[in-house]
Amino acid sequence: MLRNFSLIVLILALYKEVNGDSKDNPEAFLDGSGMIVYNGYPTQTHTVMTEDGYALTVQRIPRGRGKCNFTSCEKGVVLLVHGLSGSSIIWVFTGKDNALAYMLADQGYDVWMPNLRGNEYSTMHTRQRDPGTKEFWDFSLNEGGVYDLPAVIDYILEKTGKEKIIYVGHSMGTTMFYIMMSQRPEYNQKFTVMISLAPIVYTSHIRQFAVNVIAYLSDPVSKLLNLISLSHIKPMPHVLSKIGQLLCIDTPVISVICQKFLTLFMEIDLQKMNQSFIAVYINNAFSGAPVKQMMHLVQLNKSGRFCQYDYGKSENLKRYNRTQPPSYNISETKVPVAILYSDGDASADVTDVMKLYNELPNVIKLQKVAHKDFKHEDFVTHKDIATLVNKPVIDILHQYCT
């Protein structure tokens, strides 16, 4: 029975794919470069090699749609960094009137958007690294801050001739910044300001259902993952994305169940999105992630600490010369930091955000999003992020970077 139902759904999805649908957005199956060009912006694609052999794809929007030349419009370089399982597309998939990357480019900023190791745009085969091996996926959150971000930053500074850049991160894009500051504090000198959107550092009070369940069952889950040798979760195939659209958008009864599921497990509220961009979101929301990186997040939740990956007492002794993984030092973040948070965020809970705020030595702004039920993913998907998130970000940059 279940197999028959799945076949029917698949046929319906393929039928809609062939015959088209009025709700489809032409950007739904474009990559990042395709979306940027479609919206009338110039773009470049760069490949950055990390010290430990990973190849990272970085998207650039060097200027906006205006007629002024680059030098007369230039206000600085902005680095936009995605979170866990995301990609550079999160900064452009809400369209030219709502996406932060486009708004910054139109304001005169040189916008760079890296894809950190493990997502579908940064899994290239290199002389040192083969994505077909388990070793390729053997990295936690730590490597993003220690290797990926420094490599991208140095590359951008060399290409642009700048001495400093602006950093904007969402979710795990903030986590890796604070890891970098702790592990490589010399990079403080390379930033004008850092803006944290829904920062993930301390997670003791996280209310995200999936994380809490996995944290509670972490021991059996870890054993199961080792048993089946699951090293990473791949991006969703486009045909499954199409089925997701069919069920979650176009089928009234099932869509209610789907919405409840997305809200409970992923803090995604389709009702708060611009409906014409939902298909774009579904096709790009999950760009792949290593299991070890996700388990690192679970460990932070269980321990209540902001620390390196826990390998167990015996392996910790070998790696860290101590039985417990060392903590990251938040106070090493000397760069000016602005924080945007929300009351409705179940992942970056207000209590945990305030703990981060109290430990940072140079917070220039702490601002709550002016929406009573603004969730974690709303920072990059909400239909009103242009006014609720992007305008405050641009105001901060105008104040501190001009």
Protein Blocks (a to p, Z undefined) as FASTA:
>chain_A
ZZmmmmmmmmmmmmmmmnopfkbcfklmpcfklmmmmnopacdddddddfkopacddddd
fbdfbfbdfklmpgbjcdddddehiafklmmmnojklpmklmmmmnopacdddddehiak
lmcccfkbcfkbmklmmccfklmmmmmmmmmmmmmmmmnopabdcdddehjlmmmmmmmm
mmmmmlmmmcfbdcdehiafbfklpcbfklmmmmmmmmmmmmmmmmnopabdcdddfklm
mmmmmmmmmmmklmmmmmmmmmmmnopafklpcfklmmmmmmmmpgojafklmmmmmmmm
mnopacdddebjklmmmmnopabdcdddfklmmbccdddddfklmklgfklmmmmmmmpm
bbfbdcdddbfkbcfklmmmgfklmmmmmmmmmmmmmmmmZZ
